[in-house]
Amino acid sequence: MGSWQPMDDAELAAGWRLWLELSTRVWPDPSWDGTPADAIRQMRDLLAACEEIRASYVGESTAPSIALLQLLQSMTFVASFPVDLWHDDTHPLDVERAALLHGDLASFAEHVAGVRAALARGGGWASLDAERRPWGLPVD
């Protein structure tokens, strides 16, 4: 994962918003109905939030950061395959398909963890996860 350092308040705010969104929207939430399409709903909601963050940031910044825009774009790129594959699959999962879906979600979660780490390092809030979860459990 690349490095990122905020250059102005608009970039810092966009990075912070992205970091917060990525901390809560990676895995299906408790309302999940057990279908792949609904599991991907959470990912699609996250991508919509990323697009809103990008549009807001580009509108506020006089010189948008390529690094931050690349982090935002990477979310869409990494999510595109699982979203395309599962978005309309409304059939209940069997064991084999559950394993495949879990693998796709785990790959996405791994990418999200890398983006969050880059944002935390550059934004200066890397210690927040340790403070939030002092017993050592991962956030994502």
C-alpha positions in Angstrom: 0.0 0.0 0.0 1.3 3.4 -0.9 1.9 6.3 1.5 -0.4 9.3 2.1 0.2 12.5 4.0 -2.6 15.1 4.1 -1.6 18.5 2.6 -4.6 20.6 3.7 -7.7 20.5 5.9 -9.9 19.2 3.0 -7.6 16.3 2.4 -7.3 15.5 6.2 -11.1 15.6 6.5 -11.6 13.3 3.5 -9.0 10.9 4.8 -10.6 10.8 8.2 -14.0 10.2 6.7 -12.7 7.4 4.6 -10.9 5.8 7.6 -14.1 5.9 9.6 -16.2 4.4 6.8 -13.7 1.6 6.3 -13.8 0.8 10.0 -17.4 -0.2 10.0 -18.6 -1.4 6.6 -16.4 -4.3 5.5 -18.4 -7.4 6.6 -22.2 -8.0 6.4 -24.1 -6.3 9.2 -26.5 -8.1 11.6 -29.4 -7.4 9.1 -27.8 -9.7 6.5 -30.4 -12.1 5.1 -28.0 -14.9 4.2 -27.7 -14.3 0.5 -24.6 -13.2 -1.4 -26.5 -10.2 -2.9 -27.2 -8.9 0.6 -23.7 -9.6 1.8 -22.4 -7.4 -1.1 -24.9 -4.7 -0.2 -22.6 -3.6 2.6 -19.7 -3.4 0.1 -21.8 -1.4 -2.3 -22.9 1.0 0.4 -19.2 1.5 1.3 -18.4 2.2 -2.4 -21.2 4.8 -2.5 -19.7 6.4 0.6 -16.3 6.4 -1.1 -17.7 8.1 -4.1 -19.4 10.7 -2.0 -16.2 11.4 -0.1 -14.3 11.7 -3.4 -16.8 14.1 -4.9 -16.9 16.2 -1.8 -13.1 16.3 -1.6 -12.6 17.2 -5.2 -15.2 19.9 -4.9 -13.5 21.4 -1.8 -9.9 21.1 -2.8 -8.0 23.4 -5.1 -5.4 20.7 -5.9 -6.7 17.2 -5.1 -4.1 14.8 -3.9 -3.3 12.0 -6.4 -2.4 9.7 -3.4 -5.8 10.1 -1.7 -7.7 9.8 -5.0 -5.8 6.6 -5.8 -6.7 5.1 -2.3 -10.4 5.9 -3.0 -10.1 4.5 -6.6 -8.5 1.3 -5.3 -11.6 0.6 -3.3 -13.8 0.5 -6.4 -11.2 -1.5 -8.3 -10.8 -4.2 -5.6 -14.5 -4.5 -5.0 -15.5 -4.6 -8.7 -15.1 -8.4 -9.1 -17.0 -9.5 -6.0 -19.7 -6.9 -6.7 -20.1 -8.0 -10.3 -20.1 -11.7 -9.3 -22.5 -11.6 -6.4 -24.7 -8.5 -6.6 -27.7 -10.3 -8.1 -27.3 -13.7 -6.4 -30.3 -13.9 -4.1 -30.2 -17.7 -3.5 -29.4 -19.0 -0.1 -25.7 -20.1 0.3 -24.6 -23.6 0.3 -21.2 -24.7 1.8 -19.2 -24.3 -1.4 -20.6 -20.9 -2.4 -20.3 -19.7 1.2 -16.6 -20.5 1.1 -16.2 -18.6 -2.2 -18.1 -15.6 -0.9 -16.1 -15.6 2.3 -12.9 -15.6 0.3 -14.0 -12.6 -1.8 -15.1 -10.7 1.3 -11.8 -11.6 3.1 -9.8 -10.4 0.1 -11.7 -7.1 0.2 -11.3 -6.8 4.0 -7.5 -7.3 3.6 -7.3 -4.5 1.1 -9.4 -2.3 3.3 -7.0 -3.0 6.2 -4.1 -1.8 4.0 -5.9 1.4 3.0 -6.9 2.0 6.7 -3.2 1.5 7.7 -2.0 3.9 5.1 -4.6 6.5 6.2 -3.8 6.1 9.8 0.0 6.4 9.3 -0.4 9.5 7.1 -3.1 11.1 9.2 -1.3 10.6 12.5 -4.1 8.5 14.1 -2.4 5.0 13.9 -2.8 4.5 17.7 -6.5 4.9 17.7 -7.2 1.2 16.9 -5.0 0.1 19.8 -6.8 2.5 22.1 -10.2 1.4 20.9 -9.4 -2.3 21.3 -6.8 -2.5 24.0 -7.1 -6.3 24.3 -5.6 -6.7 20.9 -8.5 -7.8 18.7 -8.5 -6.5 15.2 -11.0 -3.8 14.3 -12.0 -5.2 11.0 
